[in-house]
Amino acid sequence: MGLTKSNQTSFKMKIFWIGNTFCPTGISTANRELVKAIFKLGASVQCTDIWNDNWEFNKGLEFLNYPINIKNKDEAITIFSEYPQFWHEGQGRLIGLFLHEGTRLYPEWANQMNMMERMIVPSNATKNLFKWNNVEVPIHVIPYGTNPEIYKPIEAEKQEEFLFLSINSWTGEVGDRKGTDILIKAFDEEFKPEEKVKLILKIGTFWTKISLEHYVSKIQEILGHTNDNILINNSYVPEEELASYYQKADCFVSPTRGEGFGLTILNAMASGLPIIVTYDKNSGHMDFTGKLDSVLYIDAPKMAQADLKFYVQGNMQPIPDLESLKKQMRYAFNNRVALREKAIYNSDYIRREWSWEKSAIKLMGVLNG
């Protein structure tokens, strides 16, 4: 990776980073990019990943598994960056780094967080969620970032077809958190087969093997028919190739039911894409989408219990409105050039103010405090 430490820092703490770091998931990617960025700023880091690290993007990062020596516990910090039930065996100062969505936490998670010196979260929505659920230790917002060298606008060849893009971990279930079933319905109902428009579903479920045929079958179940303008790719691709999906698209769509941060949304904005996303004051993406004029919001007037496979009883999340989503997709389709110009302009702000380097500087400031 060519990582080298900065000579411009006096940061002397040694960090034990325990959590999901070497996989392609969003949380793992965020952890990995933060670790790489704080190492560049001069921190000594040792990562312990309890999950699979057998991926090509880890080549050159083996040193992050090497042990670091400490003379006493006062110079050590342990950052737990996995689900709270895995937080144990830390050294020195104990800090939790975690995110979640919605309105309610499992009580045992809050209890575990209160055993930390402090908590680090990537968004104001997550901070509010924790405070509502009796997390009493200090909570610091350290936003996730984007890589401006990878996620950036390019001069792509002009194409006649309009491409909507969705990137997420849909398993094919109706009612999934990312709202993919709603997106499929909205696209199918709003656009006629003869219109020059496609919906690209780039799906990554790296923790379980799901066939392409499974998704084709699920889409047919949702619609009652096939739609040749909905295209699916569920194969793993390297990050540089993934970035090209953003760069070739015309609009990124995320009818999400809740985001602790929204990393794919940020990467899409860095790539110069207009965004269609759920308006939800309890979601992390509101920190960076704000009032930017290249963002189109989906109304979500109703709330519902979040999926009980992943969320505690009483955790309420918004239901993106189908008609509102259809309206925004049509608007994006009809205003392709104007929205693109606004999105390109706003990408400069995203890439400048929401980088991993800036995230790492803020994190090290908190750790030094």
FENFENNOR-V98005 format. One record per residue. RES is the residue in three letters. PHI is phi in whole degrees, -180 to 180 (999 if undefined). OMEGA is omega in radians with two decimals (none if undefined). Layout:
BEGIN
res=RES phi=PHI omega=OMEGA
res=RES phi=PHI omega=OMEGA
END
This chain:
BEGIN
res=MET phi=999 omega=3.14
res=GLY phi=72 omega=-3.12
res=LEU phi=-76 omega=3.06
res=THR phi=-133 omega=-3.12
res=LYS phi=-79 omega=3.06
res=SER phi=-76 omega=3.05
res=ASN phi=-93 omega=-3.01
res=GLN phi=-105 omega=-3.12
res=THR phi=-126 omega=3.07
res=SER phi=-107 omega=-3.10
res=PHE phi=-70 omega=-3.01
res=LYS phi=-110 omega=-3.09
res=MET phi=-66 omega=3.08
res=LYS phi=-111 omega=-2.94
res=ILE phi=-110 omega=2.95
res=PHE phi=-98 omega=-3.05
res=TRP phi=-105 omega=-3.04
res=ILE phi=-114 omega=3.13
res=GLY phi=158 omega=-3.07
res=ASN phi=-67 omega=-2.98
res=THR phi=-130 omega=-2.94
res=PHE phi=-118 omega=3.09
res=CYS phi=-117 omega=-3.12
res=PRO phi=-85 omega=-3.12
res=THR phi=-68 omega=-3.12
res=GLY phi=-63 omega=-3.14
res=ILE phi=-64 omega=3.13
res=SER phi=-64 omega=3.11
res=THR phi=-60 omega=3.13
res=ALA phi=-62 omega=3.11
res=ASN phi=-61 omega=-3.11
res=ARG phi=-63 omega=-3.13
res=GLU phi=-68 omega=3.08
res=LEU phi=-65 omega=3.13
res=VAL phi=-61 omega=3.12
res=LYS phi=-61 omega=-3.09
res=ALA phi=-71 omega=3.14
res=ILE phi=-74 omega=3.03
res=PHE phi=-64 omega=3.12
res=LYS phi=-61 omega=-3.14
res=LEU phi=-85 omega=3.01
res=GLY phi=113 omega=-3.13
res=ALA phi=-77 omega=2.95
res=SER phi=-91 omega=-3.02
res=VAL phi=-132 omega=2.98
res=GLN phi=-125 omega=-3.10
res=CYS phi=-98 omega=2.98
res=THR phi=-124 omega=-3.10
res=ASP phi=-106 omega=-3.10
res=ILE phi=-80 omega=-3.13
res=TRP phi=-111 omega=-3.05
res=ASN phi=-73 omega=3.11
res=ASP phi=-116 omega=-3.03
res=ASN phi=-91 omega=-3.14
res=TRP phi=-135 omega=-3.02
res=GLU phi=-63 omega=-3.08
res=PHE phi=-73 omega=3.10
res=ASN phi=-88 omega=3.12
res=LYS phi=-62 omega=-3.09
res=GLY phi=93 omega=3.14
res=LEU phi=-107 omega=-3.10
res=GLU phi=-58 omega=-3.11
res=PHE phi=-61 omega=3.13
res=LEU phi=-71 omega=3.05
res=ASN phi=-95 omega=-3.12
res=TYR phi=-70 omega=3.12
res=PRO phi=-68 omega=3.02
res=ILE phi=-112 omega=-3.07
res=ASN phi=-93 omega=3.05
res=ILE phi=-127 omega=3.12
res=LYS phi=-83 omega=3.07
res=ASN phi=-155 omega=-3.05
res=LYS phi=-68 omega=-3.11
res=ASP phi=-65 omega=-3.13
res=GLU phi=-96 omega=-3.08
res=ALA phi=-106 omega=2.99
res=ILE phi=-129 omega=2.99
res=THR phi=-109 omega=3.05
res=ILE phi=-109 omega=3.06
res=PHE phi=-89 omega=-3.06
res=SER phi=-124 omega=3.12
res=GLU phi=-125 omega=3.07
res=TYR phi=-58 omega=-2.99
res=PRO phi=-56 omega=3.14
res=GLN phi=-66 omega=3.12
res=PHE phi=-98 omega=-3.07
res=TRP phi=-83 omega=3.10
res=HIS phi=-161 omega=3.08
res=GLU phi=62 omega=3.06
res=GLY phi=-88 omega=3.11
res=GLN phi=-124 omega=3.09
res=GLY phi=70 omega=3.11
res=ARG phi=-72 omega=-3.08
res=LEU phi=-106 omega=-3.09
res=ILE phi=-130 omega=3.09
res=GLY phi=-100 omega=3.06
res=LEU phi=-127 omega=-2.99
res=PHE phi=-155 omega=3.03
res=LEU phi=-143 omega=3.12
res=HIS phi=-158 omega=-3.07
res=GLU phi=-120 omega=2.98
res=GLY phi=96 omega=-2.98
res=THR phi=-122 omega=-3.07
res=ARG phi=-143 omega=3.09
res=LEU phi=-109 omega=2.89
res=TYR phi=-64 omega=-3.11
res=PRO phi=-55 omega=-3.13
res=GLU phi=-66 omega=3.06
res=TRP phi=-66 omega=3.12
res=ALA phi=-61 omega=3.10
res=ASN phi=-61 omega=3.14
res=GLN phi=-67 omega=3.12
res=MET phi=-63 omega=-3.13
res=ASN phi=-72 omega=3.02
res=MET phi=-88 omega=3.14
res=MET phi=-86 omega=2.99
res=GLU phi=-69 omega=3.14
res=ARG phi=-164 omega=3.11
res=MET phi=-117 omega=3.03
res=ILE phi=-119 omega=-3.13
res=VAL phi=-132 omega=-3.08
res=PRO phi=-90 omega=-3.06
res=SER phi=-152 omega=3.07
res=ASN phi=-67 omega=3.10
res=ALA phi=-63 omega=3.11
res=THR phi=-67 omega=3.09
res=LYS phi=-59 omega=3.13
res=ASN phi=-63 omega=3.12
res=LEU phi=-56 omega=-3.12
res=PHE phi=-66 omega=-3.13
res=LYS phi=-65 omega=3.10
res=TRP phi=-62 omega=-3.02
res=ASN phi=-111 omega=2.92
res=ASN phi=70 omega=2.93
res=VAL phi=-82 omega=-2.96
res=GLU phi=-105 omega=3.13
res=VAL phi=-75 omega=3.10
res=PRO phi=-57 omega=3.14
res=ILE phi=-121 omega=-3.11
res=HIS phi=-114 omega=3.09
res=VAL phi=-89 omega=3.03
res=ILE phi=-119 omega=-3.04
res=PRO phi=-63 omega=2.90
res=TYR phi=-68 omega=-3.11
res=GLY phi=-136 omega=3.05
res=THR phi=-130 omega=3.07
res=ASN phi=-97 omega=-3.03
res=PRO phi=-69 omega=3.10
res=GLU phi=-82 omega=-3.13
res=ILE phi=-104 omega=-3.11
res=TYR phi=-96 omega=-3.08
res=LYS phi=-154 omega=3.09
res=PRO phi=-69 omega=3.03
res=ILE phi=-132 omega=3.06
res=GLU phi=-83 omega=-3.12
res=ALA phi=-86 omega=3.07
res=GLU phi=-63 omega=-3.14
res=LYS phi=-68 omega=-3.14
res=GLN phi=-118 omega=-3.11
res=GLU phi=-74 omega=-3.11
res=GLU phi=-75 omega=3.04
res=PHE phi=-91 omega=-3.08
res=LEU phi=-115 omega=2.92
res=PHE phi=-86 omega=-3.11
res=LEU phi=-126 omega=2.97
res=SER phi=-131 omega=3.09
res=ILE phi=-123 omega=3.13
res=ASN phi=-164 omega=-3.06
res=SER phi=-111 omega=-3.12
res=TRP phi=-61 omega=3.10
res=THR phi=-96 omega=-3.09
res=GLY phi=101 omega=-3.11
res=GLU phi=-78 omega=2.99
res=VAL phi=-76 omega=-3.12
res=GLY phi=86 omega=3.13
res=ASP phi=-66 omega=-3.04
res=ARG phi=-60 omega=-3.08
res=LYS phi=-79 omega=3.07
res=GLY phi=71 omega=-3.07
res=THR phi=-65 omega=3.13
res=ASP phi=-64 omega=3.10
res=ILE phi=-67 omega=3.13
res=LEU phi=-62 omega=3.14
res=ILE phi=-61 omega=3.11
res=LYS phi=-63 omega=-3.10
res=ALA phi=-61 omega=-3.13
res=PHE phi=-63 omega=-3.08
res=ASP phi=-64 omega=-3.10
res=GLU phi=-77 omega=-3.02
res=GLU phi=-85 omega=-3.00
res=PHE phi=-115 omega=3.12
res=LYS phi=-73 omega=-3.10
res=PRO phi=-57 omega=-3.08
res=GLU phi=-83 omega=3.10
res=GLU phi=-72 omega=-3.07
res=LYS phi=-87 omega=-3.09
res=VAL phi=-152 omega=3.12
res=LYS phi=-135 omega=3.03
res=LEU phi=-112 omega=3.13
res=ILE phi=-100 omega=3.05
res=LEU phi=-104 omega=3.06
res=LYS phi=-97 omega=-2.97
res=ILE phi=-113 omega=3.08
res=GLY phi=-131 omega=3.04
res=THR phi=-122 omega=-2.95
res=PHE phi=-78 omega=-3.12
res=TRP phi=-87 omega=3.13
res=THR phi=-149 omega=-3.11
res=LYS phi=-91 omega=3.10
res=ILE phi=-126 omega=-3.06
res=SER phi=-78 omega=3.06
res=LEU phi=-62 omega=-3.14
res=GLU phi=-61 omega=3.10
res=HIS phi=-59 omega=-3.12
res=TYR phi=-69 omega=3.10
res=VAL phi=-60 omega=3.13
res=SER phi=-66 omega=-3.13
res=LYS phi=-66 omega=3.11
res=ILE phi=-65 omega=3.12
res=GLN phi=-66 omega=3.08
res=GLU phi=-64 omega=-3.11
res=ILE phi=-67 omega=-3.03
res=LEU phi=-93 omega=-3.01
res=GLY phi=84 omega=3.12
res=HIS phi=-163 omega=3.08
res=THR phi=-91 omega=3.05
res=ASN phi=-141 omega=-3.07
res=ASP phi=-68 omega=3.13
res=ASN phi=-91 omega=3.02
res=ILE phi=-104 omega=-3.06
res=LEU phi=-112 omega=-3.06
res=ILE phi=-124 omega=2.95
res=ASN phi=-135 omega=3.13
res=ASN phi=-115 omega=3.09
res=SER phi=-89 omega=3.04
res=TYR phi=-69 omega=3.02
res=VAL phi=-131 omega=3.09
res=PRO phi=-61 omega=-3.03
res=GLU phi=-60 omega=-3.13
res=GLU phi=-62 omega=3.10
res=GLU phi=-73 omega=3.08
res=LEU phi=-61 omega=3.12
res=ALA phi=-59 omega=-3.13
res=SER phi=-68 omega=3.05
res=TYR phi=-62 omega=3.09
res=TYR phi=-60 omega=-3.00
res=GLN phi=-68 omega=-3.13
res=LYS phi=-91 omega=-3.09
res=ALA phi=-82 omega=3.09
res=ASP phi=-106 omega=-3.10
res=CYS phi=-160 omega=3.09
res=PHE phi=-101 omega=-3.06
res=VAL phi=-122 omega=3.14
res=SER phi=-141 omega=3.07
res=PRO phi=-81 omega=-3.00
res=THR phi=-70 omega=3.03
res=ARG phi=-96 omega=3.10
res=GLY phi=161 omega=3.13
res=GLU phi=-135 omega=2.96
res=GLY phi=-69 omega=3.02
res=PHE phi=-143 omega=-3.11
res=GLY phi=108 omega=-3.02
res=LEU phi=-64 omega=3.14
res=THR phi=-65 omega=3.11
res=ILE phi=-66 omega=3.11
res=LEU phi=-63 omega=3.14
res=ASN phi=-62 omega=3.10
res=ALA phi=-64 omega=3.13
res=MET phi=-67 omega=3.08
res=ALA phi=-62 omega=-3.13
res=SER phi=-82 omega=3.09
res=GLY phi=87 omega=-3.13
res=LEU phi=-100 omega=2.87
res=PRO phi=-63 omega=-3.06
res=ILE phi=-124 omega=2.91
res=ILE phi=-114 omega=-3.02
res=VAL phi=-148 omega=3.14
res=THR phi=-65 omega=3.00
res=TYR phi=-82 omega=-3.07
res=ASP phi=-150 omega=-3.09
res=LYS phi=-65 omega=3.11
res=ASN phi=-97 omega=3.13
res=SER phi=-116 omega=-3.05
res=GLY phi=-66 omega=-3.09
res=HIS phi=-65 omega=3.14
res=MET phi=-65 omega=3.11
res=ASP phi=-63 omega=-3.05
res=PHE phi=-115 omega=3.05
res=THR phi=-81 omega=3.01
res=GLY phi=45 omega=-3.12
res=LYS phi=-109 omega=3.14
res=LEU phi=-63 omega=-2.99
res=ASP phi=-80 omega=3.03
res=SER phi=-100 omega=3.13
res=VAL phi=-109 omega=3.07
res=LEU phi=-110 omega=-3.05
res=TYR phi=-98 omega=3.04
res=ILE phi=-93 omega=3.07
res=ASP phi=-64 omega=3.09
res=ALA phi=-144 omega=-3.01
res=PRO phi=-75 omega=-3.08
res=LYS phi=-117 omega=3.10
res=MET phi=-118 omega=3.11
res=ALA phi=-149 omega=3.07
res=GLN phi=-61 omega=3.08
res=ALA phi=-71 omega=-3.09
res=ASP phi=-52 omega=-3.06
res=LEU phi=-71 omega=3.03
res=LYS phi=-70 omega=-3.04
res=PHE phi=-126 omega=-2.99
res=TYR phi=-130 omega=-3.12
res=VAL phi=-72 omega=3.05
res=GLN phi=-57 omega=-3.12
res=GLY phi=97 omega=3.06
res=ASN phi=-80 omega=-3.05
res=MET phi=-100 omega=3.13
res=GLN phi=-132 omega=-3.06
res=PRO phi=-73 omega=3.04
res=ILE phi=-108 omega=3.12
res=PRO phi=-60 omega=-3.08
res=ASP phi=-79 omega=-3.08
res=LEU phi=-59 omega=-3.09
res=GLU phi=-67 omega=3.10
res=SER phi=-66 omega=3.10
res=LEU phi=-64 omega=3.11
res=LYS phi=-60 omega=3.14
res=LYS phi=-62 omega=-3.12
res=GLN phi=-71 omega=3.09
res=MET phi=-67 omega=3.10
res=ARG phi=-65 omega=3.13
res=TYR phi=-62 omega=3.13
res=ALA phi=-62 omega=3.13
res=PHE phi=-63 omega=-3.08
res=ASN phi=-80 omega=-3.07
res=ASN phi=-123 omega=-3.02
res=ARG phi=-57 omega=-3.03
res=VAL phi=-70 omega=-3.09
res=ALA phi=-64 omega=3.13
res=LEU phi=-67 omega=3.12
res=ARG phi=-62 omega=3.13
res=GLU phi=-61 omega=3.11
res=LYS phi=-65 omega=-3.11
res=ALA phi=-67 omega=3.09
res=ILE phi=-63 omega=3.12
res=TYR phi=-63 omega=-3.10
res=ASN phi=-71 omega=3.12
res=SER phi=-64 omega=3.09
res=ASP phi=-61 omega=3.11
res=TYR phi=-64 omega=-3.12
res=ILE phi=-62 omega=-3.08
res=ARG phi=-70 omega=3.13
res=ARG phi=-82 omega=-2.98
res=GLU phi=-99 omega=-3.06
res=TRP phi=-125 omega=3.13
res=SER phi=-95 omega=3.07
res=TRP phi=-65 omega=3.11
res=GLU phi=-61 omega=3.12
res=LYS phi=-66 omega=3.09
res=SER phi=-62 omega=-3.11
res=ALA phi=-66 omega=3.12
res=ILE phi=-63 omega=3.11
res=LYS phi=-66 omega=3.14
res=LEU phi=-63 omega=-3.12
res=MET phi=-68 omega=3.05
res=GLY phi=-64 omega=3.10
res=VAL phi=-67 omega=-3.13
res=LEU phi=-67 omega=3.12
res=ASN phi=-81 omega=-3.04
res=GLY phi=-78 omega=none
END
